[in-house]
């Protein structure tokens, strides 16, 4: 039973890092951008700018991984 669970976890993480990681980066960048757009008047400007930079960085990494 432990071998089955181990093989399942290895297969899941292998598939995640080879097939889904770029999608995760792109979707998280989109979600972060949308959330920041709604929080413009609530959070400080420096945090807002940092979150937008993080979203752009995640999107660039996701697109780069998707093209590979």
Secondary structure, DSSP 8 states (H G I E B T S, - for coil): -HHHHHHHHHHHHHHIIIIIHHHHHHHHHHHHHHHHHHTTTTS-HHHHHHHHHHHHHHHHHHHHHHH-
